[in-house]
Amino acid sequence: MSEMKKIAVLMACHNRSATTLSCLRLLFGNATAPKITVFLVDDGSTDGTYEAVKKVFPAVQAIRGDGSLYWAKGMEFAWRMALAHEQVDGKFDAYMWLNDDTMLAENALGKLMSMYDVQSIVVGNLVDRNGKPVYGFNVNGWVNGNCVLIPRAVFEKIGMICGEYAHAWADSDYAMRAKRAGISIAGCGVVGTTEWHPLRPDLGAMCLRERWHSLFAPKGWNLHDLWLYRKRNWGHCAAIASCVHFVIHVLIGK
């Protein structure tokens, strides 16, 4: 690539100050980095994350949430911040999703940008400390939103991430929308490390009351997000069937 691209890095965080700062250090220290501006939504942290970020990285465009945004709504909020910033500083060439527990390798941005194409989403794969693949892109089309580059033309065609979700499904939903619009998705290889976090709590460790409440918890076995994902991508009948199966599965604890 002959010209420097302007990238809006979109992040959401909550109560892991040291991890967030480490992620930002590696991001800003990345070799062959394009021109980046970070938009960070701190969703109600009580451990001083917001204050620490503003002190160590004053250039980061940070804002506080009230603790009700979680990942999907937080990322949508960060995206809206980037769009508002464009009114002052001009349009970005691409938007990059970055989880605050993603520790980028020193050539990560170079890898992502080497595959930059205005009509293609690029997904960075992540491994754990033992080198085991944990998040990223696979040939079945599943996309994890830990490290994803979305060119401006893609955004202009399919829009932002859907903030109607709470914590999960929004990244895969975006990939489904991209496929329907004829947008390609490609992995660019390993770009860093992170640790595996179970998407949902262990049903076997929960009583019936707890399992029932988990159906309505943003980070639990969230029935709302499942319904929304299935309805948006396969229709009402598929959503009903999936939710009935889901409720039975959760309530019996298997």
N, C-alpha and C positions, 0 to 999 in steps of 0.2 A: 504494500500500500504506500502510495507516494505522499499522501497528505495526512496530516494529523486530524483525527476524528474527535468530535466533542461528545463525551459520554456522560449521561446522567446515571449515577449509581444509586439505586433505590434500596433502602434498608429499613427494617423494623426490628426493634429490640425491646427486651424487658428483663430487668434484674440480673444481668450478668456483666457487670461493668468491666472487669478485667478481660473477659473474652471479647467484648465489643471493641475495646481499645486495641487488643492484639490484632483483631481482624483489620481495623483501620490502619494500623502501622504497616501491615503487610501489603495492604491495598496501595497506600501512598508510596511505599518503597518498591513497588513492582518495577522490574526492568521493562524497558520499551513501553512505558505507560502512555496511553493517549491522554488528551486533556480531559480530566474527570472533575465532576462536581458531585458531591455526595449529599443526598437528601435522606435524612434519618428521622424516623418517627419513633420516639421513646414512649412506649405505651404504658405510662404510669409507673415507671420504675421507682422503687423506694430505697435503692442501694446507692444512689448518687450517680447513676450512669449518665444522665443528661448533663449534670454539672461537670463530670470528668471529661466527657467528649468536648464540651465547649471550652474547657481549659486547655486540653492537650491539642485539639484540632479545631481551632476557632473558625476555620474556613468551611467546616461542615455546616450545611443548612439543616439545623435540628429543630424539632418541635416536640412538645409534650402531648401525649394522648392521656386519656383518663382511665386506662386499664381495660377498656371494653372493646378495643379494636382487634386484638390478636393479629395473626400474620396477614391474612388476606385483606382485611380492612386497613391495616397499617400500611401495606404495600400500595394499596390504591391511594391512600392519603399521601404517601411519599411521591407517587406519580403525579398527583395533582399539584404538589409543591413544585415539581420540576417543570410542569407546564406553565405555572404562574411565573416561574423564574425566566422562562423563555421570552416573556413579554419585555423583559429588561435586557437580557444578555443574548438574545438570538436563539434559534432552534438547535436542539441537540441532534446529532446524527444517529444516535442509538440510546437505548435505555438498558441498563444492566441490573437484574435482580441479584442481590447478594445477601445471603444469610449472615448474621453477625457472628456465627460460630464457624464460618468457613475460613480456613487458614490457607490463603493463596500461596502457591509456589512462586518463585521469583520471576518465572516466565509465563505466568498464567494469563495475563492480559494480552501478551504477545500471541499466545496460542489462540485465544478467542478472536482477536482481531485479524489473525492470519486467515481465518475462515469467513471474515466479514463479507456479506453479500446483502444487498438491499432487500432481497426477497426471501431471506432465509433466517430462521431462528437458530442460534448456536448455543448448545448446552455443554457446560463444563462438568466432567465427571469428578467425583470425589471419592477418596479412600480413607479408611480409618488408620490409626497409628501402626497397624500391622500390615497395611497395604491391601486390605480387603475392600473391594468396591462396595460403597454404601448408598450413594445418591448420584443422580445424573440422568442420562438418557439411555433407553434401550430400544431394540428394534421393534418391540411391540407397540411403541408409541408413547409409553409412559414417560412423563417428564417430571423431575423433581426441581422445584424452583430455587435451589440453593445458589446456583451460579448460572445465569442465563442472559444472553445478549440478544436484544430485540431491536432490529434496525427501525428507523423512523418510518420507512415505507410500510412495514408490517403493522406498526401501531396505527398508522393512518388508515389501514385497511380493516383491522379488526378491533381496534381500541385498546383500552386498558384492561388490566386484570379485573375480575368481577368481585367487587366488595360486598356482594350479598352473601358470600361465604364467610365463615368465621376463621377457621384455622387451617383446614385441609381442603383438598379437592380443587382449589382455585387454580393451581399450577397445571394440573391435568386437564381441567376445563379449558384453559387457555390453549393448550396443545390441540384439543379437539376442535376448537374454533379455527385454529390455524389450518388444520387439515382440511376442514370443509371449505376454507377459502383458497385452497390450492397452494398454501405456503409450506415449504419444506422445512424440516427440522433435522439438525445434524449434531452429533457429538464431536467434540474437538479433542478428546483424550483427557487424561487426568490433569487437573489444574490445581489441586490442593488436597487438604485433609480436613476431616471433621469426624465426629463420633456419631454412631447410629443412635437415634432416639426413637423408641417405639411410638408409633403413631397414636395408639390407643392404650388405655390401661388394661391390665390383665384381668379378664373376667373371673378367672378361677379364684382370685384373691378378694372378690367382692361379694357381699351379701345381695339378696334380691333387691332390697331398697336402693342400694348403691348402684346396682346394674341399671335399674329403672331411671335413676337420676342421670346416669351417664349418657342416656339417650338424648338428653337435652343440654349437655355440657359442651361448650365450644371446643374443648380439647379432649372430650370423651368420645363415646360412640355416637357421634353427632347425627341424629336422624334428619335434621333440617338440611344439612349439607349434602347428605346422601340423596335425599329427595330432589334437591335442586340440581345436583350433578346429573342424575339419571334423567330427570325431566327435560333439562336443557339439551341433552345429547341423544336421548333415545325415546322421549315422549312419555306421556302420563302412564300408559299401561306398564311400561318397563319400570317406571319409578314406583308404582304401587307394588308390583311384584317384588322388587328389590327391598322395599321398606318392610313389607310383611315378613320376608325371610330374615331381614336384619333384626327386627324386633324379637322374633322367636329365638334367633341365635343368641341375642344378648340376654334375654330373660331366662333361658335355660342354662346360660353360662358356659356354652360350648361353641 
